Amino acid sequence: QGHTNVISCLCVSEDRRWVATGDRGPDALIIVWDSYSGIPVRTIFESHPEDGVGAIAISRDAKYLATISAGAVQRVCVWKWTLATEKPLCSTDLKPEFGYQDYVIFNPQNPHEFVSNSKTQVIFYTWVIRASTQDKCPASLLSLQTFKSVVGCFSQSVFHFNNSQALTGTSAGKLVVWDAVGPHSPSKKPWARLHSMKAVKVVPVQEESITVLVAFESCVVTGDVKGRVKFYTGELKFLTCYRHSKVGPIRSISFSPAAPANRSDSSNSVFLTLNRNFILSTSDATVFHVATEKTNFEKLLEEAKGAVNAIACHPRQALLAVGSRCGLLKVWDYQQNKYLISRIFVGTGIQCLSYDPEGYLLAAGFTDGSVYILDAISLLSSCKEFKFSRGPVTHMSFSHDSEYLATADEEYVVTVYKRVLQTGSRCWQHLAGLQSHYKPIRSLLFGVHLDSNKPRLLSLGEDRQLVEYDLNRSSKGCLVVLNRTRIEQFAVPLCLAWYPQLSTESFILTANNCYKMKLYNTTTKICRKTLLGPTYGSPLEKIQILPATNTADPRIRHLVYITKDKVGLQILPIDGNPHKSSAFICHPGGVSDLASSYDGRYIFTAGGGDCTVMKWEVNLNALDAAASLGGEDLIPFYNQLDGGREGEFFRELEDYFYYAQLQSQGIDTMETRQVSTHIPLEEIPSVMRAMGVYPSEKKIEDMINEVKFSKYADTGEQVTQISLGDFLKLYINHRPAFGLSIKKIQQAFQVLGYDNENGDKVIDRGDLLLLLQCRGERMTEDELARCLTTLLGKHPEGGGSELDIYDSSGAAALSEEEIPEEITAEIFVADILGLPIAG
């Protein structure tokens, strides 16, 4: 695992051996990598703990690093990275008036000197290690009066190879020359020369903005926004220019270590520099190799210029299709890491991709709503493109028999295409579309009817609706809904998958924004199980079942998932054991898509805005080992309780569990007690609430049904009681993943309340009581009175458990007396509910 945030800057040593990278954000790191092995050899923690690293440079001898922080008040540090210390050799803070310094470079002749620049200011540095406190030599600010002409914004600075001057390129196509001016006799102070650096002249070398500036051997080299590379002498006299019509704005230039062997006239250093081949990269994600002898521009690499949001793996071959917002579609052989073919779609961007199950076709959905069905090998269109979606296409899926293609778009519309026989050949035609959701569609999935082997289509939306479509009854222009099921009460479902057949019953698997995974019966759509999912900072965004890799036992299955910035694996069956899952940061800026290879050996993730696709090798043995180390049976669940198996919390749970046994047999009974390790299912809500979990009536129904029908598919019998071990699992899986929070109640008050004279969000007492009786899971007047008197400590029996003898007379007067007329979220939580909830 490398950086936990997006890499913000990097530099490379002179010999190309060491690469140093920095990032911005929490827990920012500086990492030095061995480019030969790809292994990090040094990590510096908390280098710039406020905001991370904004710029970095490495000295020519590769011993030192210079870094500039990314904060509002920037700190400049020098590190000897081979030392086993987290402290820099020296550091200094910069004044905000110097602007945001975003570029830094060492003096090649002297590692104790370096220069940095912002858009408006250039700063020169000298660093020394002294026993006493170093004298501070403030830099002077540049102003409009410093130059007699418009110079534009500074881009990059370099030290001149004559070791007395420095140069800075500007957006106006000029080079600012810096030199030490005034009387500066040899001084004991090492910073005396750089402190007297002034702009001595401004040389207009071109009209276009200079983006890259390099002082290489005996030449000054510039790259600009027009893609041109120009060479100048040390006196800034023009030598030559390399250009190509397909080269965009230049971002970097790298020269070969030595001139070609067949070149002569080695005595002329300028000639040698001019004849060095070089590599340049551009801002439109293209890399060129320039052979100076023939002025030949060879394109080495062309990648996506826009966000990469779509990837898909071939179902039978080691092929990966990658689509980007710039319209570039590329196919790679991921076994050989070799680019095969590409196609550019002009004027639109690719949003999603899907291969058909046979691997003959590749469907692409675009940001303009169009859908292309392509030949999977040649990427040529197999039919005319369709444009029935009114917004960007977000999801697409083929049926198992390749007879149907379904798409979903940002306008919440599901569109179905069907393959038909026309004039003796198979072709695709638009069948029908339907706006079946009123919030974004999160998943679109084809399945198979077990009794008929015909395709079935489901869509899942943030409106909490799981919609199944009747493809048999659908006709041209009419997409028929078979059934519509609300699968969540409060949480928002985020993804959907067909759960593998690991038991007699067939399930659909979903994951929601509360870190819960749920299993629904494929026929009845009834929730059969709620389970704690992976909790790695953000909910699961997409899930896929990996192909079976264990031929000896096909029931051993795994699930792959992505969160906001991580990719992970989960051992099936899911049971709430946290040790059965693992995750790694893959794209700190956000993951946009997920795909798995046909054999389950590799996983691919797309990073959206970072324009990258990462290939991950699946190591199931490591995951199995981690699960084994976490313990077996109930041990992983005990460890999720405060204090574990021997803690006070578990002892309290045992007490409530056995008290529930007494209550089920009657508190005042004189008959012989039946000692048992189980309690009736009817006691589950009471014990849950006693342990600090407050489920709704719908969730209580789900809990009881989960246990009641847990063995029904196998035995045909209902379960009527639950053991302590099973209750512990039920508690772990159903309780809120991160405990209770006042934020949800505050959000409710924001929606339902109004601003009082003090500016607080409040709800009128009468309105609150009315809402409790008329909205959501409605309470009767008697239930409301009973709850309020119990919560306020006014229960006639002192809050006992036998509530059926309760008399509700006087409850209205009590509510007016004990409950204020205006209620805030804090009063509701602390004074009425009596919950010890932290904000």
Residue pairs with C-beta under 8 A, 6 or more apart in sequence:
1 584
1 585
2 21
2 29
2 31
2 40
3 21
3 23
3 28
3 29
3 31
3 585
3 588
4 23
4 25
4 26
4 27
4 29
4 585
4 588
5 23
5 24
5 25
5 26
5 27
5 28
5 52
5 588
6 23
6 24
6 25
6 588
6 589
6 610
7 21
7 22
7 23
8 22
8 23
8 24
8 52
8 53
8 54
8 70
9 21
9 22
9 53
9 54
9 55
9 56
10 19
10 20
10 21
10 22
10 56
11 19
11 20
11 56
11 57
11 58
11 65
12 18
12 19
12 20
12 35
12 58
13 19
13 58
13 62
14 60
14 61
14 62
15 62
16 35
17 34
17 35
17 36
17 62
18 32
18 33
18 34
18 35
18 41
18 58
18 62
19 32
19 33
19 35
20 30
20 31
20 32
20 33
20 56
20 58
20 65
20 81
21 30
21 31
21 33
21 56
22 28
22 29
22 30
22 31
22 47
22 52
22 53
22 54
22 56
22 67
23 29
23 52
23 53
23 588
24 51
24 52
24 53
24 54
24 70
25 51
25 52
25 588
27 45
28 46
28 47
28 48
28 49
28 51
28 52
28 53
29 43
29 44
29 45
29 47
30 43
30 44
30 47
30 53
30 56
30 65
30 67
30 79
30 81
31 40
31 42
31 43
31 44
32 40
32 41
32 42
32 43
32 65
32 81
33 39
33 40
33 41
34 40
34 41
42 81
42 82
44 79
44 81
44 86
45 86
46 86
47 53
47 67
47 77
47 79
47 86
47 88
48 67
48 69
48 70
48 71
48 75
48 77
50 69
50 71
51 69
51 70
51 71
51 72
52 69
52 70
53 67
53 68
53 69
53 70
54 68
54 69
54 70
54 74
54 100
54 101
54 102
55 67
55 68
55 101
55 102
55 103
55 104
55 116
56 65
56 66
56 67
56 68
56 104
57 65
57 66
57 104
57 105
57 106
57 114
58 64
58 65
58 66
58 106
59 65
59 66
59 106
59 111
60 106
60 108
60 109
60 111
61 111
63 80
63 81
63 82
63 111
64 78
64 79
64 80
64 81
64 89
64 106
64 111
65 78
65 79
65 81
66 76
66 77
66 78
66 79
66 104
66 106
66 114
66 125
67 76
67 77
67 79
67 104
68 74
68 75
68 76
68 77
68 94
68 101
68 102
68 104
68 116
69 75
69 76
69 77
72 96
73 93
73 94
73 96
74 93
74 94
74 98
74 100
74 101
75 91
75 92
75 93
75 94
76 91
76 92
76 93
76 94
76 101
76 104
76 116
76 125
77 88
77 90
77 91
78 88
78 89
78 90
78 91
78 127
79 88
79 89
80 89
89 127
89 129
90 127
90 128
90 129
90 134
92 125
92 136
94 101
94 123
97 121
97 141
98 118
98 121
98 123
98 139
98 141
99 118
99 119
99 120
99 121
100 118
100 119
101 116
101 117
101 118
101 121
101 123
102 117
102 118
102 119
103 116
103 117
103 155
103 156
103 157
104 114
104 115
104 116
105 114
105 115
105 116
105 156
105 157
105 158
105 159
106 113
106 114
106 159
107 113
107 114
107 115
107 159
107 163
108 159
108 161
108 215
109 159
109 161
109 163
110 163
112 126
112 127
112 128
112 190
113 124
113 125
113 126
113 159
113 194
114 124
114 125
115 122
115 123
115 124
115 125
115 157
115 158
115 159
115 166
116 122
116 123
116 125
116 157
117 123
117 154
117 155
117 156
117 157
117 168
118 154
119 153
119 154
120 142
120 153
120 154
121 141
121 142
121 154
122 142
122 154
122 157
122 166
122 168
122 176
122 178
123 139
124 139
124 166
124 178
124 194
124 195
124 197
125 194
126 190
126 191
126 193
126 194
126 195
128 134
128 190
128 191
135 189
137 191
137 195
139 195
142 199
146 199
147 176
147 199
147 202
148 202
149 174
149 202
149 204
150 172
151 170
151 172
151 174
151 176
151 202
152 170
152 171
152 172
152 173
152 174
152 209
153 170
153 171
154 168
154 169
154 170
154 176
155 168
155 169
155 170
155 171
155 209
155 210
155 211
155 212
155 213
156 168
156 169
156 210
156 211
156 212
156 213
157 166
157 167
157 168
157 169
157 213
158 166
158 167
158 213
158 214
158 215
158 220
159 165
159 166
159 215
160 166
160 167
160 215
160 220
160 234
161 215
161 217
161 218
161 234
162 234
164 179
164 180
165 177
165 178
165 179
166 177
166 178
166 179
166 197
167 175
167 176
167 177
167 178
167 213
167 215
167 220
168 175
168 176
168 178
168 213
169 175
169 210
169 211
169 212
169 213
169 222
170 176
170 209
170 210
171 209
171 210
172 204
172 209
173 204
173 205
173 206
173 207
173 208
173 209
173 210
173 224
174 202
174 203
174 204
174 205
174 210
175 202
175 203
175 205
175 210
175 213
175 220
175 222
175 236
176 199
176 201
176 202
176 203
177 199
177 200
177 201
177 202
177 203
177 236
178 197
178 198
178 199
178 200
179 197
179 198
179 200
180 193
180 194
180 196
180 197
180 198
181 196
181 197
181 198
181 200
182 196
184 192
184 193
184 196
203 236
205 222
205 230
205 232
205 236
205 238
206 222
206 224
206 230
208 224
208 225
208 226
208 228
209 224
209 225
210 222
210 223
210 224
211 223
211 224
211 225
211 249
211 250
211 251
211 283
212 221
212 222
212 223
212 224
212 250
212 251
212 252
212 253
213 220
213 221
213 222
213 223
214 220
214 221
214 222
214 223
214 253
214 255
215 221
216 255
216 273
216 276
217 269
217 272
217 273
218 233
218 234
218 269
218 270
218 272
218 273
219 231
219 232
219 233
219 234
219 239
219 270
219 273
219 274
220 231
220 232
220 233
220 234
220 236
221 229
221 230
221 231
221 232
221 253
222 229
222 230
222 232
223 229
223 250
223 251
223 252
223 253
223 280
224 230
224 249
224 250
225 249
225 250
226 243
226 249
227 243
227 244
227 246
227 247
227 248
227 249
227 250
227 282
228 241
228 242
228 243
228 247
228 250
229 241
229 242
229 243
229 250
229 253
229 278
229 280
229 290
230 238
230 239
230 240
230 241
230 242
231 238
231 239
231 240
231 241
231 273
231 274
232 238
232 239
233 239
233 270
239 270
239 274
240 274
242 290
242 292
242 295
242 297
244 288
244 297
246 286
246 297
246 299
247 280
247 282
247 286
247 288
247 297
248 282
248 283
248 284
248 286
249 282
249 283
249 284
250 280
250 281
250 282
250 283
251 281
251 282
251 283
252 280
252 281
253 278
253 279
253 280
254 278
254 279
254 280
255 273
255 276
255 277
255 278
256 276
256 277
256 278
258 276
259 266
259 272
259 275
259 276
260 275
260 277
260 293
263 272
263 275
263 293
265 271
265 272
266 272
274 292
275 292
275 293
276 292
277 289
277 290
277 291
277 292
278 289
278 290
278 292
279 287
279 288
279 289
279 290
279 300
280 287
280 288
280 290
281 287
281 288
282 288
284 305
285 302
285 303
285 304
285 305
285 611
286 299
286 301
286 302
286 303
287 299
287 300
287 301
287 302
288 297
288 298
288 299
288 300
289 297
289 298
289 300
290 296
290 297
290 298
291 298
302 328
303 328
303 611
304 322
304 324
304 325
304 326
304 328
304 611
305 324
305 326
305 328
305 611
306 324
306 325
306 326
306 327
306 349
306 611
307 324
307 325
307 349
307 592
307 608
307 609
307 611
308 322
308 323
308 324
308 325
308 592
308 593
308 606
308 607
308 608
308 610
308 611
308 612
308 613
309 323
309 324
309 325
309 349
309 350
309 351
309 352
309 592
309 593
309 606
309 608
310 321
310 322
310 323
310 324
310 350
310 351
310 352
310 353
310 364
310 365
310 592
310 593
310 606
311 320
311 321
311 322
311 323
311 353
311 593
311 594
311 595
311 604
311 605
311 606
311 613
312 320
312 321
312 353
312 354
312 355
312 362
312 595
313 319
313 320
313 321
313 355
313 595
313 596
313 597
313 598
313 604
314 320
314 321
314 355
314 359
314 376
314 598
315 355
315 356
315 357
315 358
315 359
315 598
316 358
316 359
316 598
317 359
317 598
318 333
318 334
318 335
318 336
318 597
318 598
319 331
319 332
319 333
319 334
319 340
319 376
320 331
320 332
320 334
320 595
320 604
320 613
321 329
321 330
321 331
321 353
321 355
321 362
322 329
322 330
322 331
322 332
322 606
322 613
323 329
323 350
323 351
323 352
323 353
323 364
324 349
324 350
324 611
325 349
325 350
325 351
325 367
326 349
327 344
327 345
327 346
327 347
327 348
327 349
327 350
328 342
328 343
328 344
328 345
328 350
329 342
329 343
329 344
329 345
329 350
329 353
329 364
329 379
330 339
330 341
330 342
331 339
331 340
331 341
331 342
331 379
332 338
332 339
332 340
333 339
333 340
334 597
334 602
334 604
334 615
341 377
341 378
341 379
342 379
343 374
343 379
345 364
345 366
345 372
347 368
348 366
348 367
348 368
348 370
349 366
349 367
350 364
350 365
350 366
350 367
351 365
351 366
351 367
351 392
351 393
351 394
352 364
352 365
352 393
352 394
352 395
352 396
352 593
353 362
353 363
353 364
353 365
353 396
354 362
354 363
354 396
354 397
354 398
354 405
355 361
355 362
355 363
355 376
355 398
356 362
356 363
356 376
356 398
356 402
356 405
357 398
357 399
357 400
357 401
357 402
358 402
359 376
360 375
360 376
360 402
361 373
361 374
361 375
361 376
361 382
361 398
361 402
362 373
362 374
362 375
362 376
362 379
363 371
363 372
363 373
363 374
363 396
363 398
363 405
364 371
364 372
364 374
365 371
365 389
365 392
365 393
365 394
365 395
365 396
365 407
365 409
366 372
366 392
366 393
367 392
367 393
368 387
368 392
369 387
369 388
369 389
369 390
369 391
369 392
369 393
369 409
370 385
370 386
370 387
370 389
370 393
371 385
371 386
371 387
371 388
371 389
371 393
371 396
371 405
371 407
371 415
371 417
372 381
372 385
372 386
373 381
373 382
373 383
373 405
373 417
373 428
374 380
374 381
374 382
375 381
375 382
382 428
383 427
383 428
386 417
386 428
386 430
388 415
388 430
388 433
389 407
389 409
389 411
389 413
389 415
389 433
390 409
390 411
390 413
391 409
391 410
391 411
391 413
392 409
392 410
393 407
393 408
393 409
394 408
394 409
394 410
394 440
394 441
395 407
395 408
395 441
395 443
395 444
396 405
396 406
396 407
396 408
396 444
397 405
397 406
397 444
397 445
397 446
398 404
398 405
398 446
399 405
399 406
399 446
399 455
399 457
400 446
400 447
400 448
400 455
401 455
402 419
403 418
403 419
403 455
404 416
404 417
404 418
404 419
404 431
404 446
404 455
404 457
404 471
405 416
405 417
405 418
405 419
405 428
406 414
406 415
406 416
406 417
406 444
406 446
406 457
407 414
407 415
407 417
407 444
408 414
408 415
408 441
408 444
408 459
409 415
409 441
410 440
411 435
412 435
412 436
412 437
412 438
412 439
412 440
412 441
412 461
413 433
413 434
413 435
413 436
414 433
414 434
414 436
414 437
414 441
414 444
414 457
414 459
414 467
414 469
414 479
415 430
415 432
415 433
416 431
416 432
416 433
416 457
416 469
416 471
416 474
416 479
417 428
417 429
417 430
417 431
418 428
418 429
418 431
419 426
419 427
419 428
420 426
420 427
420 428
420 429
421 427
422 429
431 474
431 475
431 476
431 479
432 474
432 475
432 476
432 477
432 478
432 479
433 479
434 469
434 479
434 481
436 459
436 461
436 465
436 467
436 469
436 479
436 481
436 484
437 459
437 461
437 462
437 463
437 465
437 467
438 461
438 463
439 461
439 462
439 463
440 461
440 462
441 459
441 460
441 461
441 462
442 460
442 461
442 462
442 493
442 494
442 495
442 496
443 458
443 459
443 460
443 495
443 496
443 497
444 457
444 458
444 459
444 460
445 457
445 458
445 459
445 460
445 496
445 497
445 498
446 455
446 456
446 457
447 455
447 456
447 457
447 458
447 498
447 522
448 454
448 455
448 456
449 455
449 456
450 506
450 522
454 471
454 472
455 471
456 468
456 469
456 471
457 468
457 469
457 471
458 466
458 467
458 468
458 469
458 496
458 508
459 466
459 467
459 469
460 466
460 467
460 487
460 493
460 495
460 496
460 510
461 467
461 493
462 492
462 493
462 494
464 486
464 487
464 488
464 489
464 491
464 492
464 493
465 484
465 485
465 486
465 487
466 484
466 485
466 486
466 487
466 493
466 496
466 508
466 510
466 520
466 525
467 481
467 483
467 484
467 485
468 481
468 482
468 483
468 484
468 485
469 479
469 480
469 481
469 482
470 480
470 481
470 482
473 480
474 480
483 525
485 525
487 493
487 510
487 518
487 520
487 525
487 527
488 512
489 696
489 698
489 699
490 514
490 696
491 512
491 513
491 514
491 516
492 512
492 513
493 510
493 511
493 512
494 510
494 511
494 512
494 513
494 539
494 540
494 541
495 510
495 511
495 540
495 541
495 542
495 543
495 561
496 508
496 509
496 510
496 543
497 508
497 509
497 510
497 543
497 544
497 545
497 559
498 508
498 509
498 522
498 545
499 506
499 507
499 508
499 509
499 519
499 545
499 572
500 545
500 548
500 557
500 572
502 555
502 557
502 572
502 573
503 573
503 713
503 714
504 713
504 714
505 521
505 528
505 713
506 521
506 522
506 523
507 519
507 520
507 521
507 522
507 528
507 529
508 519
508 520
508 521
508 522
508 525
509 517
509 518
509 519
509 520
509 543
509 559
509 574
510 517
510 518
510 520
511 517
511 518
511 533
511 539
511 540
511 543
511 561
512 518
512 539
513 539
514 539
514 736
514 737
515 532
515 533
515 534
515 535
515 539
515 540
515 737
515 738
516 530
516 531
516 532
516 533
516 733
516 737
517 530
517 531
517 532
517 533
517 540
517 574
518 527
518 529
518 530
518 531
519 527
519 528
519 529
519 531
519 574
520 526
520 527
520 528
521 528
526 705
527 702
527 705
527 706
528 705
528 706
528 709
529 706
530 702
530 703
530 706
530 733
530 734
531 574
531 575
531 576
531 733
532 576
532 578
532 732
532 733
532 737
533 539
533 540
533 570
533 574
533 581
534 540
534 561
534 563
534 568
534 570
534 578
534 581
534 583
535 578
535 737
535 738
536 563
536 566
536 568
536 583
537 563
537 564
537 565
537 566
538 563
538 564
538 565
538 566
539 563
540 561
540 562
540 563
541 561
541 562
541 563
541 564
541 591
542 561
542 562
542 593
542 594
543 559
543 560
543 561
544 559
544 560
544 561
544 594
544 595
544 596
545 557
545 558
545 559
545 572
546 557
546 558
546 559
546 560
546 569
546 596
546 600
546 618
547 596
547 598
547 599
547 600
548 554
548 556
548 557
548 600
549 556
549 558
549 599
549 600
549 601
549 620
550 556
557 572
558 569
558 570
558 571
558 572
558 600
558 618
558 620
558 623
559 569
559 570
559 572
559 574
560 567
560 568
560 569
560 570
560 594
560 596
560 603
560 618
561 567
561 568
561 569
561 570
561 594
562 568
562 586
562 591
562 594
562 605
563 583
563 591
564 590
564 591
565 585
565 586
565 587
565 588
565 589
565 590
565 591
566 583
566 584
566 585
566 586
566 591
567 583
567 584
567 586
567 591
567 594
567 603
567 605
567 614
567 616
568 581
568 582
568 583
568 584
569 581
569 582
569 583
569 618
569 620
569 623
570 580
570 581
571 580
571 581
571 623
571 624
571 627
574 580
575 729
576 637
576 729
576 732
576 733
577 627
577 630
577 636
577 637
578 630
578 636
578 640
579 626
579 627
579 629
579 630
579 631
579 636
580 623
580 627
580 630
581 623
582 622
582 623
582 626
584 616
586 605
586 607
586 614
586 616
587 605
587 606
587 607
587 608
587 610
587 612
587 614
589 607
589 608
589 609
589 610
590 607
590 608
590 609
591 605
591 606
591 607
591 608
592 606
592 607
592 608
593 605
593 606
594 603
594 604
594 605
594 606
595 603
595 604
596 602
596 603
596 604
597 603
597 604
600 618
601 617
601 618
602 615
602 616
602 617
602 618
603 615
603 616
603 618
604 613
604 614
604 615
604 616
605 613
605 614
605 616
606 612
606 613
607 613
607 614
630 636
630 639
631 639
633 725
634 725
634 728
634 729
635 645
637 728
637 729
637 732
638 644
638 645
638 650
638 728
639 645
640 732
641 647
641 649
641 650
641 653
641 728
641 732
642 648
642 649
643 649
643 650
644 650
652 691
653 687
653 691
653 724
653 728
653 731
654 724
656 687
656 690
656 691
657 679
657 687
657 724
657 727
660 679
660 683
660 686
660 687
661 676
661 679
661 683
662 673
663 683
663 686
663 801
664 679
664 680
664 682
664 683
665 671
665 673
665 674
667 801
667 802
676 721
677 723
677 724
678 721
678 722
678 723
679 687
679 721
679 722
679 727
680 720
680 721
681 704
681 707
681 708
681 719
681 720
681 721
681 722
682 704
684 700
684 703
684 704
684 707
684 722
684 727
684 730
685 695
685 700
685 703
686 801
687 727
688 694
688 695
688 700
688 703
688 731
688 734
689 695
691 731
691 735
692 735
692 740
693 731
693 734
693 735
693 736
694 740
695 703
695 734
696 777
697 777
698 777
699 734
703 730
703 734
706 730
707 719
707 722
707 726
707 730
708 718
708 719
708 720
709 718
709 719
710 719
711 717
711 719
712 718
722 730
740 835
740 837
741 837
741 838
741 839
742 825
742 826
742 829
742 837
742 838
742 839
743 839
745 825
745 828
745 829
746 761
746 825
748 825
749 761
749 762
749 763
749 824
749 825
749 828
750 761
752 763
752 767
752 771
753 761
753 762
753 763
754 761
754 762
754 763
755 761
755 762
756 762
756 822
760 824
761 824
761 825
762 822
762 823
762 824
763 771
763 822
763 823
763 828
764 821
764 822
764 823
765 815
765 816
765 819
765 820
765 821
765 822
765 823
768 823
768 828
769 784
769 815
772 778
772 779
772 784
773 779
773 780
773 781
773 784
779 787
781 808
782 808
784 811
785 808
785 811
785 812
785 815
786 803
786 806
786 808
786 811
788 811
788 814
788 815
788 819
788 832
789 795
789 796
789 806
789 808
789 811
789 814
790 799
790 803
791 832
791 833
791 834
792 814
792 818
792 819
792 832
793 799
794 814
794 818
795 806
796 806
796 807
797 805
797 806
819 832
820 827
823 832
829 835
829 837
